[in-house]
Amino acid sequence: MSAPAAMMNELFTHRLSSNEGKEKLAEYGGSYVRDRLREVAFCRKVLPPQQVTRADCQVSVNHDTLVKIVNVEPKSRAMVMSFRGQPTANFIRAPKAEIGFVTISSEMYQKNEQELLAYDMPITKVIEENVVKDIQEIEDREFIIHAEGAVQALQTEANGGVATSLSSITVQASSVIEFSIIKGELARNSLTADAVVRPLQRPDLSNLAKLLNTRRLRTDMFLITEGDWTDLLQWTVEDFGDRLQSETTVDGYKYNTLLGYRYVRTVKTDILRPGNLYAFTSPDFLGKFYVLNNPKFYIDKIANYISFQSWEDIAMALINIASIVKLELFAADANPTTNTQGLLANFIPKTEDQLGAANNRVDQGLKFPQINTF
C-alpha cells in the first residue's frame, strides 16, 4: 500500500508545477470535500440544506454582503358568528427574518515537497481526515450554540423574563418552571446538583417529546450523543418487552426510531456534550439552511512549498425557536447566565481550537510496544 501512496504524492507535486495541474487537483479535492461534508454533519440531518444562487439572495442594508430574506407564516384564525354578524377585521402581515451568510474555512495547510515524498499516506487522505472534518465540526458547533440559545431564551421567558437556575435543587423546591428545558428522571431526583450524567430512561424521551407535542407542534427528531444512546442497551424487559429485549441482547438496538421518533447519533461529544439531548420539529417548522457556495478547494505551490485549504459559504437560522426543546441528564445548573454550581464548562461546546483532540499519544511518545534505538 505504501508504494501507490508515495507515487500519488509524487504525482501530486508534479501536477502542481503547471496551471492545468493545479486546476485539476483543486477540482478533485473540491468534489471529494463536498460529498463527505454532506454525509457526516449532524446538523444537516436535522435541518437539510438548500442550494441557492446570487439571484436568490438580497443585499443587506447594514453591510456589504448577501443575506436571505425568509417569510414567516402569518397569523390567522376563524370564529363563530350569527347570520348577521361580521368577522373581525385583520390586516394581513407576514413577518420576515433576515439570515446572513458566513464562511467556514479550514486552516491553510502547508507542506514542503521534500517532506511530502516521505509519507506513505497520500495527500488525499490528509484532505479527507483534516479539511473535511474541520469544516463539518464548526458547522455543527454553531448549530448547537444557537439551539442552546433558543431553548434558554424561552426558558427565561417562561420564568417571568428572569434567568433562573435549573438544577435538581430548584426543581425539587418548585422554584423554577421547566418549559423548554427539562431534567431527566434520575437527575431531577438527585440530592446533589453535580455534573454527573445519569443514564437515559425511557420516560425521559417521552417527557421531552411532550414539550413539543403539547404546543400544537410535533416532535420529529432527537439529537443524542453516542454515549447517551448506549444507555438504551441497559433498558430492561419492562422497557423493551420480551421480543425487543432478546434482540438487543444479541444485535443491539438496530432500529431507526425511538418511541416512534427519528433520531440522530453523534460521537462529537466535544460539541454536543454528554447529558444533553435535543428534540426538533420537522424542518418546515424549525428554520432554514442555505448553501451559497459548496466547499471550494484552493491549492498552490510556491517554490517547494505546497499550500491548500477549503471553505464554504452558508447561512443557517433557527427561526421558530419554539420548535426546539432540551433534556438534561445531569443535576447541575447549565443556564449560561446563572451557572449556579460553576460547572457550565462541562455542558457547553468546547472552543474551536479545542475541537477534535487527538486520542492517540504518539507525539508524546506513548505507543506500545516502544522500541528505542541508539
C-alpha positions in Angstrom: 0.0 0.0 0.0 2.9 2.4 0.6 4.2 2.4 -2.9 0.9 3.6 -4.5 0.6 6.3 -1.8 4.1 7.5 -2.4 3.6 7.6 -6.2 0.4 9.6 -5.6 2.3 12.2 -3.5 5.0 12.4 -6.2 2.3 12.9 -8.9 0.6 15.5 -6.7 3.8 17.6 -6.6 4.4 17.2 -10.3 0.9 18.4 -11.2 1.3 21.5 -9.1 4.1 22.6 -11.4 1.5 23.6 -14.1 -1.6 25.7 -14.0 -3.6 22.9 -15.6 -2.5 20.5 -12.9 -3.5 23.0 -10.1 -7.0 23.3 -11.6 -7.4 19.5 -11.8 -6.2 18.9 -8.3 -8.4 21.7 -6.9 -11.4 20.3 -8.8 -10.7 16.8 -7.5 -10.3 18.0 -3.9 -13.4 20.1 -4.1 -15.7 17.3 -5.2 -14.4 15.0 -2.6 -14.8 17.5 0.2 -18.4 18.3 -0.8 -19.5 14.7 -0.7 -18.0 13.9 2.7 -19.3 17.1 4.3 -23.0 16.4 3.5 -22.6 12.8 4.8 -21.3 13.5 8.3 -22.6 16.9 9.6 -25.4 16.0 12.0 -27.0 19.5 11.7 -27.7 18.8 8.0 -29.8 15.8 9.1 -31.9 18.0 11.5 -32.1 20.9 9.1 -31.4 19.8 5.5 -29.6 22.5 3.4 -30.9 24.1 0.3 -28.7 25.3 -2.6 -29.2 29.0 -3.5 -27.5 31.3 -6.0 -26.8 35.0 -6.1 -30.2 35.6 -7.8 -32.0 34.0 -4.8 -30.3 36.4 -2.3 -30.6 40.0 -1.3 -28.0 42.7 -0.3 -28.0 43.8 3.3 -28.6 47.4 4.1 -26.2 47.1 7.0 -23.1 45.6 5.4 -21.6 44.7 2.0 -22.6 41.1 2.0 -25.5 39.0 0.9 -28.5 37.9 3.0 -31.5 35.7 2.5 -34.9 37.0 3.5 -37.3 34.3 4.8 -41.0 34.8 5.1 -42.7 33.5 8.2 -46.2 32.1 8.2 -48.8 34.9 9.1 -51.3 34.5 12.0 -54.9 33.5 11.1 -57.9 32.2 12.9 -61.6 31.5 12.5 -64.7 32.4 14.6 -68.3 31.6 15.2 -70.9 34.3 14.4 -74.6 34.8 13.7 -76.1 35.1 10.2 -76.0 38.9 10.5 -72.6 39.0 12.2 -69.3 40.2 10.6 -65.9 38.7 11.2 -63.1 40.6 13.0 -61.0 42.6 10.5 -57.4 41.6 10.4 -54.9 43.5 8.3 -52.6 40.8 6.9 -49.0 41.0 7.8 -46.4 38.3 7.4 -43.2 38.6 9.5 -39.8 38.2 7.8 -36.4 37.0 9.0 -33.0 38.0 7.6 -30.3 35.4 7.5 -26.7 36.3 6.9 -24.1 34.2 5.2 -20.9 33.2 6.8 -17.7 31.5 5.6 -16.4 28.4 7.3 -12.8 27.6 6.3 -10.2 25.1 7.2 -6.7 26.1 8.2 -4.2 26.8 5.5 -2.3 23.5 5.4 1.3 23.7 4.2 4.0 21.1 3.5 7.2 21.2 1.6 7.8 19.0 -1.4 10.7 17.0 0.0 8.8 16.0 3.2 5.7 15.2 1.3 7.5 12.5 -0.6 8.5 10.8 2.6 4.8 10.0 3.5 3.2 6.6 2.7 -0.2 8.2 3.2 -1.5 10.0 0.0 -2.3 13.7 0.2 -6.0 13.0 -0.5 -6.1 11.1 2.9 -4.9 14.3 4.6 -7.7 16.2 2.9 -10.3 13.7 4.0 -9.2 13.4 7.6 -8.4 17.1 8.3 -10.0 19.6 6.0 -13.5 17.9 5.8 -13.6 17.2 9.5 -12.7 20.7 10.5 -15.4 22.3 8.3 -18.1 19.9 9.5 -17.3 20.3 13.2 -17.5 24.1 13.0 -20.8 23.9 11.2 -22.2 21.5 13.9 -20.8 23.6 16.7 -22.5 26.8 15.5 -25.8 24.8 15.2 -25.6 23.6 18.8 -24.7 27.1 20.2 -27.8 28.6 18.5 -30.0 25.7 19.5 -29.0 26.3 23.1 -29.6 30.0 22.8 -33.1 29.3 21.6 -34.2 27.0 24.4 -32.6 29.3 27.0 -34.5 32.3 25.6 -37.9 30.6 26.0 -36.9 29.2 29.4 -36.2 32.7 30.6 -39.5 34.0 29.2 -41.4 31.2 30.9 -39.9 32.2 34.3 -41.1 35.8 34.1 -38.2 37.1 31.9 -35.7 36.3 34.7 -32.8 34.0 34.2 -33.5 31.2 36.7 -31.3 28.4 37.8 -32.4 24.9 36.6 -31.0 22.2 38.8 -32.2 19.3 40.9 -32.3 21.7 43.9 -34.6 24.3 42.2 -36.8 21.6 40.6 -37.4 19.8 43.9 -38.1 23.2 45.5 -40.6 24.1 42.7 -38.8 27.4 42.3 -38.3 27.1 38.5 -40.6 26.3 35.6 -39.4 23.7 33.1 -40.7 25.0 29.8 -38.2 24.4 27.0 -35.7 22.5 29.1 -36.4 19.6 31.5 -34.3 17.4 33.7 -34.1 13.7 33.3 -35.9 11.5 35.9 -32.7 10.4 37.7 -31.2 13.9 37.5 -34.2 15.7 39.0 -34.3 13.4 42.0 -30.6 13.8 42.8 -29.8 15.3 46.2 -26.6 16.8 44.8 -26.5 19.3 41.9 -23.5 17.9 40.2 -22.2 17.3 36.7 -22.6 13.5 36.7 -24.5 12.3 33.6 -27.3 9.9 34.7 -28.4 7.1 32.4 -31.1 7.9 29.9 -34.5 6.5 31.0 -37.5 5.7 28.7 -39.8 8.3 30.4 -37.1 11.0 29.7 -37.7 10.7 26.0 -41.5 10.7 26.2 -41.3 13.8 28.6 -39.0 15.5 26.1 -41.3 14.8 23.2 -44.3 16.0 25.2 -42.8 19.5 25.5 -43.4 20.0 21.7 -46.4 17.7 21.3 -48.5 19.8 23.7 -47.9 23.1 21.9 -49.6 22.4 18.6 -46.2 21.2 17.3 -45.0 17.7 16.7 -41.6 16.1 17.6 -39.8 14.8 14.5 -36.3 14.0 15.7 -34.0 13.5 18.7 -30.3 14.5 18.7 -28.3 12.4 21.1 -24.6 11.6 21.8 -23.4 8.0 21.1 -22.7 7.6 24.8 -26.2 8.6 26.0 -27.7 6.4 23.2 -25.7 3.4 24.6 -27.8 3.7 27.8 -30.7 2.2 25.7 -28.8 -1.1 25.9 -29.3 -1.1 29.7 -33.1 -0.8 29.4 -34.8 -3.8 30.9 -37.6 -6.1 29.7 -40.1 -3.7 31.3 -38.9 -1.0 28.8 -38.5 -3.1 25.7 -40.7 -6.2 26.1 -39.6 -9.8 25.6 -39.0 -9.7 21.9 -37.1 -6.5 21.7 -35.1 -7.3 24.8 -33.8 -10.6 23.3 -32.9 -8.7 20.0 -30.9 -6.0 21.7 -29.0 -8.6 23.7 -27.7 -10.1 20.5 -27.7 -7.4 17.9 -28.0 -4.2 19.9 -30.7 -1.6 19.2 -30.8 -1.6 15.4 -34.0 0.4 14.7 -34.1 3.9 13.1 -36.7 5.3 15.6 -37.1 5.7 19.3 -40.7 5.7 20.6 -41.7 6.3 17.0 -39.4 9.3 16.5 -36.4 9.5 14.3 -33.0 10.2 16.0 -29.5 11.2 15.1 -26.5 9.9 17.0 -23.1 11.7 17.1 -19.7 10.9 18.5 -18.8 14.6 18.7 -19.0 14.9 22.4 -16.8 18.0 22.4 -19.7 19.8 20.6 -22.9 18.0 21.8 -21.7 17.4 25.3 -22.8 14.2 27.1 -26.1 14.5 29.1 -27.6 17.0 26.6 -30.4 15.8 24.3 -32.4 18.0 21.9 -35.7 17.4 20.2 -36.7 19.2 17.0 -39.8 19.5 14.9 -39.7 18.9 11.1 -37.6 21.5 9.2 -40.7 23.2 7.9 -41.4 24.5 11.4 -37.8 24.9 12.5 -35.7 27.1 10.3 -33.6 27.4 7.1 -30.2 26.2 6.0 -28.8 27.7 2.7 -25.6 26.9 0.8 -24.4 29.7 -1.4 -21.1 28.1 -2.3 -20.4 24.4 -1.9 -17.0 23.7 -0.4 -14.3 25.1 -2.6 -10.7 23.9 -2.7 -7.6 26.1 -3.1 -4.2 24.6 -3.7 -0.9 26.2 -4.8 2.8 25.6 -4.9 5.4 28.4 -4.4 8.9 27.1 -4.8 8.9 23.8 -2.9 6.1 24.7 -0.6 2.6 23.3 -1.1 -0.5 25.1 0.4 -4.1 24.1 0.4 -7.3 25.0 2.1 -11.1 24.5 1.8 -14.1 26.7 2.6 -17.8 27.1 2.1 -20.4 29.9 2.3 -23.6 29.0 4.2 -26.5 30.6 6.0 -28.3 28.9 8.9 -31.0 30.2 11.1 -33.4 28.6 13.7 -36.3 30.9 13.0 -39.1 29.3 15.1 -37.3 28.9 18.4 -40.3 27.2 20.0 -39.5 24.2 17.7 -36.6 23.1 19.9 -36.6 21.6 23.4 -33.9 20.1 25.5 -33.4 17.3 28.0 -30.6 17.4 30.6 -29.4 14.2 32.2 -27.3 16.0 34.9 -28.5 17.6 38.1 -26.4 20.8 37.9 -27.5 24.2 36.5 -26.5 24.7 32.9 -28.0 28.1 32.4 -25.1 30.3 31.0 -26.5 33.4 32.8 -26.8 31.8 36.3 -24.3 28.9 36.3 -25.1 28.3 39.9 -22.7 25.4 40.5 -20.0 26.8 38.3 -20.0 23.7 36.1 -21.0 25.3 32.8 -17.8 24.2 31.0 -18.9 20.6 31.3 -22.1 21.2 29.4 -21.4 23.7 26.5 -19.4 23.1 23.3 -15.7 23.4 23.6 -13.9 26.3 21.9 -12.9 25.9 18.2 -9.3 25.3 19.0 -10.1 22.5 21.4 -12.2 20.5 18.9 -11.0 17.2 17.7 -8.4 16.5 20.3 -6.2 13.6 19.3 -6.9 10.3 21.0 -3.5 8.8 20.2 -0.4 9.8 22.2 2.2 9.2 19.6 3.6 12.7 19.7 4.1 12.2 23.5 6.0 9.0 22.8 3.2 6.7 24.1 2.8 3.7 21.9 3.2 0.0 22.7 5.4 -1.8 22.2 8.0 1.0 22.4 11.3 0.4 20.6 14.3 2.5 21.5 17.2 2.9 19.1 20.6 4.3 19.7 
